[in-house]
Amino acid sequence: MQKPHDKKHGEDAVVKRGGRKHAEDDHGGAWKVAFADFCLALMALFLVLWLMAAREQQNLKAVVQEMSSSFTDATGQKPSIDGGGPRGSLIERFALPHHGDSDSKDNGAPRKMYDSPADLAELSKVLAAMSADAGLSSNLEAVVMPYGLRVMLHDTEKQGMFMLGSAKPTERFVKLLRKMGPLFAKMENQMLMVGHTDSLKYADDPDGRSNWTLSSSRAMAARAVLMGGGMHAESVLQVVGMADRSPLDPANTAASMNRRIELLILTRKQADSVAAMYGPRTKGDALSPEADVSIPDRSELEQLRGQMTSAKAQ
């Protein structure tokens, strides 16, 4: 007979154990959720920083391409340059330095007038030495002309004066112009600054920029750098852009030597003659009777151009 307290055959005893619950039983996943949110926020921050860096890299690449001396478009044409301010703005694109002590650089010494062929030849030698010191001896040609000294700062196949398609001067050209600034500050002569380009055309530009714009902008940029070196504003009588209308090498109008800045350092009488074309001269000394203002005929200019072209070809 089975006793009342006896368990049935096969029945397992259930044992319950009491005890204190661990704290992580109720909140064990909370720290994991917080850590996951932190990681997600950190990844989002890294993504934003990466996108910003990629954008800056794209902008830098675009600037490098624009300034590269070998950068051209698919048709072999030059890229357009930055137009600066809005069209029609009277604000000068190239900020000019303000030298409150520009006169003090002369130390009160009178400026020198280079009016005779001997004086101009002396000036030519000084400029040639400066170009050699700047590593640009092959980029400068200076010729004594009846109206003054014609200084041609032109590109070569190895070294340019400006970034191709841009009005930004190269580092070496800036160095040379800044050396010329103090020399021109002590010079009484006035000059014409003329910018020239080769015959490569711009791609279609909605703003109408062209080699005319480029040549003018380069001449203005060279003027600004010279003034930064100490040259007086009144030393420049006229700034002109001639695009590709006067190539040094007419047989190859795309040649590098056609890209140049010319400084026409005028005799006193020639400067007065140029100024007289645009209005009465309001100041200045009497004209020097010894100064020769005759313009050479076309055959002499063609002979000079041929000599320069043949010298570069050797």
FENTA-V582602 format. One record per backbone hydrogen bond with DSSP energy under -1.0 kcal/mol. NH is the residue of the N-H (numbers start at 1). CO is the residue of the C=O. If there is no record, write none. Layout:
# FENTA-V582602
nh->NH co->CO
nh->NH co->CO
This chain:
# FENTA-V582602
nh->6 co->3
nh->11 co->8
nh->25 co->22
nh->27 co->23
nh->28 co->24
nh->33 co->29
nh->34 co->30
nh->35 co->31
nh->36 co->32
nh->37 co->33
nh->38 co->34
nh->39 co->35
nh->40 co->36
nh->41 co->37
nh->42 co->38
nh->43 co->39
nh->44 co->40
nh->45 co->41
nh->46 co->42
nh->47 co->43
nh->48 co->44
nh->49 co->45
nh->50 co->46
nh->51 co->47
nh->52 co->48
nh->53 co->49
nh->54 co->50
nh->55 co->51
nh->56 co->52
nh->57 co->53
nh->58 co->54
nh->59 co->55
nh->60 co->56
nh->61 co->57
nh->62 co->58
nh->63 co->59
nh->64 co->60
nh->65 co->61
nh->66 co->62
nh->67 co->63
nh->68 co->64
nh->71 co->68
nh->73 co->77
nh->76 co->73
nh->78 co->201
nh->89 co->86
nh->102 co->99
nh->106 co->103
nh->107 co->104
nh->109 co->106
nh->112 co->186
nh->115 co->113
nh->120 co->116
nh->121 co->117
nh->122 co->118
nh->123 co->119
nh->124 co->120
nh->125 co->121
nh->126 co->122
nh->127 co->123
nh->128 co->124
nh->129 co->125
nh->130 co->126
nh->131 co->127
nh->132 co->128
nh->133 co->129
nh->134 co->130
nh->135 co->132
nh->136 co->131
nh->139 co->136
nh->141 co->152
nh->143 co->150
nh->145 co->148
nh->148 co->145
nh->149 co->265
nh->150 co->143
nh->151 co->263
nh->152 co->141
nh->153 co->261
nh->154 co->139
nh->155 co->259
nh->156 co->159
nh->163 co->168
nh->166 co->163
nh->170 co->161
nh->174 co->170
nh->175 co->171
nh->176 co->172
nh->177 co->173
nh->178 co->174
nh->179 co->175
nh->180 co->176
nh->181 co->177
nh->184 co->180
nh->185 co->181
nh->187 co->184
nh->188 co->112
nh->191 co->235
nh->192 co->264
nh->193 co->238
nh->194 co->262
nh->195 co->240
nh->196 co->260
nh->197 co->243
nh->199 co->253
nh->203 co->78
nh->208 co->205
nh->214 co->210
nh->215 co->211
nh->216 co->212
nh->217 co->213
nh->218 co->214
nh->219 co->215
nh->220 co->216
nh->221 co->217
nh->222 co->218
nh->223 co->219
nh->224 co->220
nh->225 co->221
nh->226 co->222
nh->227 co->223
nh->228 co->224
nh->229 co->225
nh->230 co->227
nh->231 co->226
nh->235 co->232
nh->236 co->233
nh->237 co->191
nh->238 co->191
nh->240 co->193
nh->242 co->195
nh->245 co->242
nh->252 co->249
nh->255 co->252
nh->258 co->255
nh->259 co->256
nh->260 co->196
nh->261 co->153
nh->262 co->194
nh->263 co->151
nh->264 co->192
nh->265 co->149
nh->265 co->263
nh->266 co->190
nh->267 co->147
nh->271 co->267
nh->272 co->268
nh->273 co->269
nh->274 co->270
nh->275 co->271
nh->276 co->272
nh->277 co->274
nh->278 co->275
nh->291 co->288
nh->301 co->297
nh->302 co->298
nh->303 co->299
nh->304 co->300
nh->305 co->301
nh->306 co->302
nh->307 co->303
nh->308 co->304
nh->309 co->305
nh->310 co->306
nh->311 co->307
nh->312 co->308
nh->313 co->309
